[in-house]
């Protein structure tokens, strides 16, 4: 086996790797580290400072003297090399001793915890995940400070060697979901795992579906709530997003802010959100179907208005709708890719200018402009970004089907989507549960957000080990203090 200093010479080809020796009365100490990964304060004050005071000590004695919490001994060069590449300092005592002391001196640089940018909320906590895995685990531990919270770490990526953490509640989460996640992650063969979205695409039950089968979130409070329900959370070092599974379709239209509002208001907002999603998918296609095949179904009250708005439009309804939908998508993508202030200006000014110009140029009707605008606004009510993107894409097949077969085409396309959803699973759990398979006892937190006194049991479709959350007999008990 090569001595550690000899192998350090191989790493010396990188300019940020340093190694030197510290003289003693007996064998010298050889020290190696990457200066770009190592905290200089820990290195000079705790490690080199201890070495300068204690010149004649063994490696075992040095292990006890250095005031750093995370340290270990190893003689496996591959392990030592991996630790060096993660910011550890390696110390060897003499050339003949292959044992090496590894000391954690990792330099942590990254942004501080900030507000959620995608899942923004008015009420409730304002903490979002960041790119540091240790920071993210700290945020979860603070919200779930019990020993039942288990965290397992594995390394993925032959090049990136990214740290991946799997979080779950022992005694609550079904072991089948835990084992499924671990098995799928360990079977991944990929060189660079830079973000959680790559893992999400590779471990989903059906990677060819446009519907996400794992829920991505940047909110720490949502992850803590989901863990107590019996879900599994996966995080990756370097990614500010966590993914949760298994999930159902209804969870993608549930905002965690619903639980911070009175249950009646939260239920009404959730219903508005669901209706908005249906409207966003069907509005443009219904317009195409009615204007192309079912004009006789238009009320006499609206007929003169629609005719006057389309009398100078040279395109058939389907071309008119596709033009407007593509313009909306262009504005949306331009606004998302530009800096925040410029993107907002482009979205507002571009929408007004292009909409007005399109109507004046007789490229579209006023009526369709209102429909497309409302449809675009309705799609923004979806709290999960990936599902919002799916809804945007889903409108186009419905528009084409409406042009070919009218309302029958919309029905056929909807039937195809429902059939596809019936076949989807999330970590083996049916995606449409509790509607399919139908579970009437689990409908209490789907369309309607019930009061907290009704949350005494965890959802049955998660098949948790312990389904009871609290004693329902005392849930509504209120005691007043007599003065």
C-alpha positions as CSV (number, residue, x, y, z in Angstrom):
1,X,0.0,0.0,0.0
2,X,1.3,3.5,-0.9
3,X,2.0,5.8,2.0
4,X,-0.3,8.7,2.4
5,X,2.3,11.4,1.6
6,X,3.2,9.5,-1.7
7,X,-0.4,9.5,-2.7
8,X,-0.8,13.1,-1.7
9,X,1.7,13.9,-4.5
10,X,-0.9,12.6,-6.9
11,X,-3.4,15.2,-5.6
12,X,-0.7,17.8,-5.7
13,X,-1.5,18.3,-9.4
14,X,-4.4,20.5,-8.2
15,X,-3.1,23.9,-7.1
16,X,-5.5,24.2,-4.2
17,X,-4.2,21.0,-2.5
18,X,-1.5,21.6,0.1
19,X,0.6,19.1,2.1
20,X,3.6,19.7,4.4
21,X,5.2,18.1,7.5
22,X,5.5,19.3,11.0
23,X,8.9,18.5,12.7
24,X,9.0,16.7,16.1
25,X,11.7,15.1,18.1
26,X,10.7,11.7,16.8
27,X,8.6,11.0,13.6
28,X,7.2,14.1,11.8
29,X,3.5,14.7,11.2
30,X,2.5,14.9,7.6
31,X,-0.5,17.2,7.0
32,X,-2.6,17.5,3.8
33,X,-5.8,19.4,2.9
34,X,-7.6,21.3,0.1
35,X,-7.4,25.0,1.0
36,X,-10.5,25.7,-1.1
37,X,-12.5,23.3,1.1
38,X,-11.0,23.9,4.5
39,X,-11.9,26.4,7.1
40,X,-8.6,28.3,7.9
41,X,-9.6,29.2,11.4
42,X,-10.1,25.5,12.4
43,X,-6.9,24.6,10.7
44,X,-4.6,27.2,12.3
45,X,-6.2,27.6,15.7
46,X,-7.3,24.0,16.6
47,X,-5.1,21.7,14.5
48,X,-1.8,23.5,13.9
49,X,-2.1,25.3,17.2
50,X,-2.4,22.0,19.1
51,X,0.5,20.5,17.1
52,X,2.8,23.5,18.0
53,X,2.1,23.1,21.7
54,X,2.4,19.3,21.8
55,X,5.4,18.2,19.8
56,X,6.1,14.7,21.2
57,X,2.8,13.0,21.1
58,X,1.4,10.0,19.2
59,X,-1.4,10.0,16.7
60,X,-3.8,8.6,19.3
61,X,-2.8,11.3,21.8
62,X,-3.3,13.9,19.1
63,X,-6.8,12.5,18.4
64,X,-7.7,13.3,22.1
65,X,-6.0,16.7,22.2
66,X,-7.4,18.4,19.1
67,X,-10.6,20.3,20.2
68,X,-12.7,19.3,17.2
69,X,-15.9,17.3,17.6
70,X,-15.9,15.3,14.4
71,X,-12.7,13.3,13.8
72,X,-11.8,9.7,13.1
73,X,-8.9,7.3,12.4
74,X,-8.6,5.4,9.1
75,X,-6.0,3.6,7.0
76,X,-8.2,3.1,3.9
77,X,-6.7,5.5,1.2
78,X,-10.0,5.6,-0.8
79,X,-11.8,6.7,2.3
80,X,-9.1,9.2,3.2
81,X,-9.2,10.7,-0.3
82,X,-13.0,11.1,-0.2
83,X,-12.7,12.9,3.1
84,X,-10.0,15.2,1.8
85,X,-12.3,16.1,-1.1
86,X,-15.0,17.0,1.3
87,X,-12.9,19.4,3.4
88,X,-11.3,17.2,6.0
89,X,-7.6,17.6,7.1
90,X,-5.5,14.4,7.1
91,X,-2.6,13.9,9.5
92,X,-0.1,11.0,9.4
93,X,2.6,10.3,11.9
94,X,5.7,9.1,10.1
95,X,6.0,7.3,6.8
96,X,5.7,3.8,8.2
97,X,2.4,4.4,10.0
98,X,-0.4,4.0,7.4
99,X,-3.0,5.1,9.9
100,X,-4.3,8.6,9.4
101,X,-6.2,11.1,11.5
102,X,-9.1,12.8,9.7
103,X,-10.4,16.0,11.2
104,X,-13.5,17.9,10.0
105,X,-12.5,21.4,9.0
106,X,-15.1,21.8,6.2
107,X,-15.6,25.4,4.9
108,X,-19.3,26.0,4.7
109,X,-20.3,28.7,2.2
110,X,-23.8,29.3,0.9
111,X,-26.8,31.5,1.2
112,X,-28.7,32.0,4.4
113,X,-32.2,30.7,5.0
114,X,-34.7,32.9,3.1
115,X,-38.4,33.1,2.4
116,X,-40.0,30.6,-0.1
117,X,-39.9,32.0,-3.6
118,X,-42.1,29.5,-5.4
119,X,-44.5,28.4,-2.7
120,X,-45.0,31.8,-1.2
121,X,-47.4,32.2,1.6
122,X,-49.1,35.2,3.4
123,X,-49.6,33.5,6.7
124,X,-47.4,30.9,8.4
125,X,-43.6,30.3,8.6
126,X,-41.3,32.0,6.1
127,X,-38.4,29.4,6.1
128,X,-37.3,27.7,2.9
129,X,-34.7,25.1,2.2
130,X,-31.2,26.1,1.0
131,X,-28.5,24.3,-0.9
132,X,-26.8,23.0,2.2
133,X,-28.0,19.5,3.2
134,X,-26.8,19.9,6.8
135,X,-28.8,23.2,7.1
136,X,-31.9,21.6,5.6
137,X,-31.7,18.7,8.1
138,X,-31.3,21.2,10.9
139,X,-34.5,22.9,9.8
140,X,-36.4,19.6,9.8
141,X,-34.9,18.6,13.1
142,X,-36.0,21.8,14.7
143,X,-39.6,21.2,13.6
144,X,-39.7,17.5,14.5
145,X,-37.4,17.3,17.6
146,X,-38.2,13.7,18.5
147,X,-36.0,10.5,18.3
148,X,-38.5,8.8,16.0
149,X,-37.3,11.0,13.1
150,X,-34.8,8.8,11.2
151,X,-32.3,10.1,8.6
152,X,-30.3,7.7,6.4
153,X,-27.6,9.0,4.1
154,X,-26.3,7.5,0.9
155,X,-23.8,8.7,-1.8
156,X,-25.0,9.0,-5.4
157,X,-23.1,9.9,-8.6
158,X,-19.8,8.4,-9.6
159,X,-18.5,11.9,-10.3
160,X,-20.4,14.2,-8.0
161,X,-20.6,11.8,-5.1
162,X,-23.6,13.7,-3.8
163,X,-25.0,13.2,-0.3
164,X,-28.6,12.1,-0.3
165,X,-30.7,12.0,2.8
166,X,-33.8,9.9,3.3
167,X,-36.0,11.1,6.2
168,X,-39.0,9.2,7.7
169,X,-40.7,8.6,11.1
170,X,-39.9,5.4,12.7
171,X,-43.1,3.6,14.0
172,X,-45.3,5.6,11.6
173,X,-44.0,5.4,8.0
174,X,-44.7,2.1,6.2
175,X,-41.5,0.2,5.7
176,X,-42.4,-0.7,2.1
177,X,-42.1,3.0,1.1
178,X,-38.8,3.4,2.9
179,X,-37.3,0.2,1.3
180,X,-38.6,1.2,-2.1
181,X,-37.0,4.6,-1.9
182,X,-33.7,3.2,-0.7
183,X,-33.7,0.4,-3.3
184,X,-34.4,2.8,-6.2
185,X,-31.8,5.3,-5.1
186,X,-29.1,2.6,-4.6
187,X,-29.9,1.2,-8.1
188,X,-29.4,4.6,-9.8
189,X,-26.5,4.6,-12.3
190,X,-25.6,8.2,-13.1
191,X,-22.4,10.2,-12.9
192,X,-23.6,13.7,-11.9
193,X,-26.4,14.2,-9.4
194,X,-26.6,17.9,-9.1
195,X,-30.2,18.5,-8.1
196,X,-33.1,16.6,-6.5
197,X,-35.2,17.0,-9.8
198,X,-32.8,14.5,-11.5
199,X,-33.5,11.9,-8.8
200,X,-37.2,12.6,-9.0
201,X,-37.3,11.9,-12.7
202,X,-35.3,8.7,-12.3
203,X,-37.1,7.1,-9.3
204,X,-40.7,7.9,-10.2
205,X,-42.9,4.9,-11.0
206,X,-43.6,6.1,-14.6
207,X,-40.8,8.4,-15.9
208,X,-42.7,8.8,-19.2
209,X,-45.7,10.5,-17.7
210,X,-46.1,14.3,-17.7
211,X,-47.7,14.0,-14.3
212,X,-45.3,14.2,-11.4
213,X,-45.6,11.2,-9.0
214,X,-43.4,12.7,-6.3
215,X,-44.1,16.1,-4.8
216,X,-41.3,18.7,-4.7
217,X,-41.4,21.4,-2.1
218,X,-39.2,24.1,-0.7
219,X,-41.2,24.6,2.5
220,X,-39.8,23.2,5.7
221,X,-43.2,23.2,7.5
222,X,-44.8,21.2,4.7
223,X,-42.1,18.5,5.0
224,X,-42.5,18.3,8.8
225,X,-46.3,17.9,8.4
226,X,-45.9,15.3,5.7
227,X,-43.4,13.3,7.8
228,X,-46.0,13.0,10.6
229,X,-48.5,11.8,8.1
230,X,-46.2,8.8,7.1
231,X,-44.6,10.1,4.0
232,X,-40.9,9.8,3.1
233,X,-38.7,12.9,2.4
234,X,-35.6,12.9,0.1
235,X,-33.0,15.7,0.1
236,X,-29.8,16.2,-1.9
237,X,-26.8,18.2,-0.9
238,X,-26.7,21.2,-3.3
239,X,-30.5,21.3,-3.9
240,X,-32.9,23.7,-2.2
241,X,-35.9,21.4,-2.8
242,X,-37.1,18.3,-1.1
243,X,-39.3,15.6,-2.6
244,X,-42.1,13.7,-0.8
245,X,-43.7,10.4,-1.5
246,X,-45.9,8.6,-1.8
247,X,-48.4,11.3,-3.0
248,X,-51.8,11.5,-4.5
249,X,-53.2,13.8,-7.2
250,X,-55.1,15.8,-4.6
251,X,-51.9,16.8,-2.7
252,X,-50.7,18.7,-5.7
253,X,-53.6,21.1,-5.4
254,X,-53.3,21.5,-1.6
255,X,-51.4,24.4,-0.3
256,X,-50.0,24.1,3.2
257,X,-51.3,27.7,3.8
258,X,-54.8,26.2,3.8
259,X,-54.0,24.9,7.3
260,X,-53.2,28.3,8.6
261,X,-56.6,29.6,7.8
262,X,-60.0,28.8,9.4
263,X,-61.2,25.6,8.0
264,X,-64.2,27.1,6.2
265,X,-62.1,29.8,4.4
266,X,-59.4,27.2,3.7
267,X,-62.0,24.8,2.2
268,X,-63.5,27.6,0.0
269,X,-60.0,28.6,-1.3
270,X,-59.2,24.9,-2.0
271,X,-62.4,24.6,-4.0
272,X,-61.7,27.7,-6.0
273,X,-58.2,26.3,-6.7
274,X,-59.6,23.0,-8.0
275,X,-62.3,24.8,-10.2
276,X,-59.6,27.1,-11.6
277,X,-57.5,24.1,-12.7
278,X,-60.4,22.5,-14.5
279,X,-61.3,25.9,-16.1
280,X,-57.6,26.4,-17.2
281,X,-57.5,23.0,-18.9
282,X,-60.9,23.1,-20.6
283,X,-61.7,26.8,-21.4
284,X,-59.8,27.2,-24.6
285,X,-60.8,23.8,-26.0
286,X,-64.5,24.4,-25.2
287,X,-64.2,27.7,-27.1
288,X,-62.7,25.9,-30.2
289,X,-65.4,23.1,-30.0
290,X,-68.3,25.5,-29.7
291,X,-67.1,28.0,-32.4
292,X,-66.3,25.2,-34.8
293,X,-69.1,22.6,-34.3
294,X,-71.6,23.7,-31.8
295,X,-72.4,27.3,-32.6
296,X,-76.1,26.5,-32.2
297,X,-75.6,26.1,-28.5
298,X,-74.6,29.7,-28.0
299,X,-77.2,31.7,-26.2
300,X,-78.9,34.5,-28.2
301,X,-77.8,36.9,-25.6
302,X,-74.1,36.3,-26.2
303,X,-74.3,35.5,-30.0
304,X,-74.2,39.2,-31.3
305,X,-71.2,40.0,-29.0
306,X,-69.3,36.9,-30.2
307,X,-70.1,37.5,-33.9
308,X,-69.1,41.2,-33.7
309,X,-65.8,40.3,-32.1
310,X,-64.9,37.6,-34.7
311,X,-66.3,39.2,-37.8
312,X,-62.9,40.6,-39.0
313,X,-60.7,37.7,-37.7
314,X,-59.3,35.8,-40.7
315,X,-58.3,32.6,-38.9
316,X,-60.4,29.6,-37.8
317,X,-60.9,29.4,-34.0
318,X,-58.2,26.7,-33.5
319,X,-55.5,28.9,-35.1
320,X,-56.7,31.9,-33.2
321,X,-56.5,30.0,-29.9
322,X,-53.1,28.4,-30.6
323,X,-51.6,31.8,-31.4
324,X,-52.9,33.3,-28.2
325,X,-51.8,30.3,-26.1
326,X,-48.3,30.4,-27.6
327,X,-48.1,34.2,-26.9
328,X,-49.0,33.6,-23.3
329,X,-46.4,30.9,-23.0
330,X,-43.8,33.1,-24.5
331,X,-44.6,35.9,-22.1
332,X,-44.5,33.4,-19.2
333,X,-41.1,32.0,-20.2
334,X,-39.6,35.4,-20.8
335,X,-40.8,36.7,-17.5
336,X,-39.4,33.6,-15.7
337,X,-36.0,33.8,-17.3
338,X,-35.4,37.5,-16.9
339,X,-34.4,39.3,-13.6
340,X,-37.4,39.7,-11.3
341,X,-38.1,43.4,-11.8
342,X,-37.6,43.2,-15.6
343,X,-39.6,40.0,-15.8
344,X,-42.6,41.6,-14.1
345,X,-42.4,44.6,-16.4
346,X,-42.2,42.3,-19.5
347,X,-45.2,40.3,-18.3
348,X,-47.5,43.3,-17.6
349,X,-46.5,45.6,-20.5
350,X,-46.1,42.7,-23.0
351,X,-49.5,41.3,-22.1
352,X,-51.3,44.7,-22.5
353,X,-49.4,45.8,-25.6
354,X,-49.7,42.4,-27.5
355,X,-53.3,41.8,-26.4
356,X,-54.4,45.3,-27.6
357,X,-52.4,45.1,-30.8
358,X,-53.7,41.6,-31.6
359,X,-57.4,42.7,-31.2
360,X,-56.8,45.9,-33.2
361,X,-55.1,43.9,-36.0
362,X,-58.0,41.5,-36.1
363,X,-55.8,38.5,-35.2
364,X,-58.0,37.5,-32.4
365,X,-61.3,38.4,-30.8
366,X,-61.9,40.2,-27.5
367,X,-63.9,37.3,-26.2
368,X,-61.0,34.8,-26.7
369,X,-58.5,37.3,-25.2
370,X,-60.6,37.3,-22.0
371,X,-60.8,33.5,-22.0
372,X,-57.1,32.9,-22.6
373,X,-56.1,35.5,-19.9
374,X,-58.5,33.9,-17.4
375,X,-57.1,30.5,-18.3
376,X,-53.5,31.7,-17.7
377,X,-54.4,33.2,-14.4
378,X,-56.3,30.1,-13.3
379,X,-53.2,27.9,-14.0
380,X,-51.2,30.0,-11.5
381,X,-53.4,28.9,-8.6
382,X,-51.7,25.5,-8.6
383,X,-49.3,25.6,-5.6
384,X,-46.8,23.0,-7.0
385,X,-44.8,24.2,-9.9
386,X,-44.4,20.9,-11.7
387,X,-48.1,20.3,-11.7
388,X,-48.7,23.8,-12.9
389,X,-46.4,23.1,-15.9
390,X,-48.3,19.9,-16.6
391,X,-51.6,21.8,-16.7
392,X,-50.1,24.3,-19.1
393,X,-49.0,21.5,-21.5
394,X,-52.3,19.6,-21.1
395,X,-54.3,22.3,-22.7
396,X,-52.9,21.7,-26.1
397,X,-54.1,18.1,-26.6
398,X,-57.5,19.2,-25.6
399,X,-57.5,22.0,-28.1
400,X,-56.4,19.7,-30.9
401,X,-59.1,17.1,-29.9
402,X,-61.7,19.8,-29.8
403,X,-60.8,20.9,-33.4
404,X,-61.1,17.3,-34.7
405,X,-64.2,16.0,-32.9
406,X,-65.7,19.0,-31.0
407,X,-67.1,18.3,-27.6
408,X,-66.8,14.6,-28.2
409,X,-63.0,15.1,-28.7
410,X,-62.8,16.9,-25.3
411,X,-64.6,14.0,-23.7
412,X,-62.3,11.4,-25.4
413,X,-59.2,13.4,-24.4
414,X,-60.5,13.7,-20.8
415,X,-61.2,9.9,-20.8
416,X,-57.6,9.2,-21.9
417,X,-56.2,11.5,-19.2
418,X,-58.3,9.8,-16.5
419,X,-57.3,6.4,-17.7
420,X,-53.7,7.3,-17.6
421,X,-54.1,8.7,-14.1
422,X,-55.8,5.4,-13.0
423,X,-52.8,3.5,-14.0
424,X,-50.3,5.8,-12.3
425,X,-48.8,4.9,-8.9
426,X,-46.5,6.7,-6.5
427,X,-44.0,4.4,-4.8
428,X,-46.6,1.6,-5.5
429,X,-49.6,3.5,-4.1
430,X,-52.5,4.4,-6.5
431,X,-52.2,8.0,-7.6
432,X,-55.9,8.7,-7.5
433,X,-56.6,7.4,-4.1
434,X,-59.0,7.9,-2.2
435,X,-61.2,8.3,-5.3
436,X,-59.7,5.2,-6.9
437,X,-59.8,2.8,-5.1
438,X,-62.6,4.6,-3.4
439,X,-62.1,5.2,0.3
440,X,-64.9,7.3,1.8
441,X,-63.2,7.5,5.2
442,X,-60.2,9.3,3.6
443,X,-62.1,12.0,1.8
444,X,-62.0,14.4,4.7
445,X,-58.9,16.2,3.6
446,X,-59.1,16.2,-0.1
447,X,-61.6,18.7,-1.6
448,X,-62.6,20.1,1.8
449,X,-60.2,21.0,4.5
450,X,-61.8,19.9,7.8
451,X,-61.3,21.4,11.2
452,X,-58.3,20.1,13.2
453,X,-60.5,18.1,15.5
454,X,-61.1,15.7,12.6
455,X,-57.4,15.0,12.0
456,X,-57.3,12.4,14.8
457,X,-56.3,9.7,12.3
458,X,-53.7,9.7,9.6
459,X,-54.9,9.0,6.0
460,X,-55.5,5.3,5.6
461,X,-54.1,5.2,2.1
462,X,-50.6,5.8,3.5
463,X,-50.9,2.5,5.4
464,X,-49.0,3.8,8.4
465,X,-47.9,1.6,11.3
466,X,-49.7,3.9,13.7
467,X,-52.8,5.6,12.3
468,X,-53.9,7.4,15.5
469,X,-52.6,11.0,15.9
470,X,-54.5,11.9,19.1
471,X,-57.5,11.0,21.2
472,X,-60.6,12.3,19.4
473,X,-62.7,12.2,22.5
474,X,-60.9,15.2,23.9
475,X,-60.4,17.0,20.6
476,X,-63.3,19.4,21.0
477,X,-63.1,19.7,24.8
478,X,-62.6,23.3,25.9
479,X,-62.1,24.2,29.6
480,X,-62.4,27.7,30.9
481,X,-60.6,28.7,34.1
482,X,-62.9,29.9,36.8
483,X,-61.7,33.1,38.5
